[in-house]
Amino acid sequence: MQRSLEQRMAIKFCVILEKSAAETIPMLKKAFGVDCLSDRQIFRWHKAFAEGREYVNDENRAGRPSTSSSDDNVKRVRDLLNTGRRLSVRLISETLDITKTIVHEIVSEFLGMRKVGAKLVPKVLTDDQKARRV
């Protein structure tokens, strides 16, 4: 997400410098490499900025917002994991009546944990934790 925001800012900068979309593409590909937006997306954003668009953020989209990974559900998953780290995503899902995909998203994205052996642990260990595990 952050990377595409930077690219949209770069596209807007190229529009201000009066570069064409065809000139903008190689510059973005050189700057961002494999993480670069597709040519079609670059053309779309270039056209939008050339027509006067000011904001680089995406517009709000229609549809229902995700409510499954709410703060309440994150807290419920965290509290359950604090009782015992040897819980599977399936067991957490069944216990809390939340879908497995949402539980996995909460554990990995919001709580920053991953599965090591049969135990869920934080992705980044502190220096003290690293010293104790050796």
N, C-alpha and C positions, 0 to 999 in steps of 0.2 A: 504494500500500500504506500509506504513512504517513498519507495523507489519510483513508483509511477507518478507520484506528486512532483518529485524532482524533475522527472522527464517532461511533465506538462509545463513546468516553469521554464525549462530549457526551450521547449517549443515556442512558448510565448515570447521568450527573449529573441529567438530567431525571427519571429514575425515582426517584432519591433525593429530588428536590424534589416527588415525587408528581404529576408532570405526566402526562397521558394521552398515548398514542401519537399521537392526533389533534392534540394541542397541540404535541407535539414536532416533527412534520413541518414546519410552517411556519417554526419557529425554525431548524431545520437547513438548510432551503432558503435562508433569508435569510443565514445565516452562511457556507454553503459554495457557494451558487450552483449552477452547472451541474455541479460536481464532487460534488454531493450523492448519497448512496445513494438507491436507488429506494424508493418508499413501502413496498413489500413487505419489503425488507430492513430498513427502520426498524422496521416492525411486528414482524418476527421478532426483532431484537435487543432491542427494548423488552420483548417478552414474556419473553425469556430472562433479562434483568436483573430484571424484576419477579418472576420465579419463583425468584430467589436466585443467579443466576449472578454470580460475582465477577470473572472474568477477561475482559478485552476482546479478547484475542488469539484467533484462530481455533483450532479444534481441529485436531490432526493428521489428515490425510486418508489414507484407504486408497489403496494403489497404489504402484507402483514409483517411487522418487525418480529425478530426472533425474541421470544420471551423465555425460552427454555433455559438459557444460560444466564438467568437473572442473578442478582446478588444473593437472593434467598437460596437458590439452588446451589450456588457456589459455596455458600456457608454450610449448607446441609452436607454437601460432599466433603468439604474440609473437616467438619466435625466427625463424620463417619470414618474418614481416613485417620484421624487422630486417635480413634479407639483401637485401630489395628491396621498396619500398612500392608498386610498380606491379603488384601481383598482384591478380587478381580473386578474388572469393569462390569462384567455381567452381574456379579453379585451386588455391586453398588447400585446398578440399574434396577435390579429387582427389588432391593431393599427400599430405595427411595422413590420408586415408580417414575423414573426418568428414562428416556430412551438411551440405548448404549452409545449412540453417536454423540449425544449431548454430554453424557458422562465423560466420554473420552476427550471431548473438546475442553470441558471444564478442567479435567485432571492435567492435560498437557498444556493448554494455552493459559488458563487463568491461574492455576496453582503451580505451573512450571515443574511438573513431575513427569517421570517416565518409569517404565517397568524395568527393573534390574533383577534378574532371577525371578523370584516369586514375591518381590517386595517393591512397592512404589516409593521412589526416593526423589528428592529434589534434583533437578537437572544440574544445577551448579552448587557444588559443595563449598563450604567455607574452608579456610586454611586449617582451622581447628578440626573440622570433620575429616578432612583429608589425612591429617596426622593420626587421628584415632583409628582410622580404618586400616592402617598399615600394620 
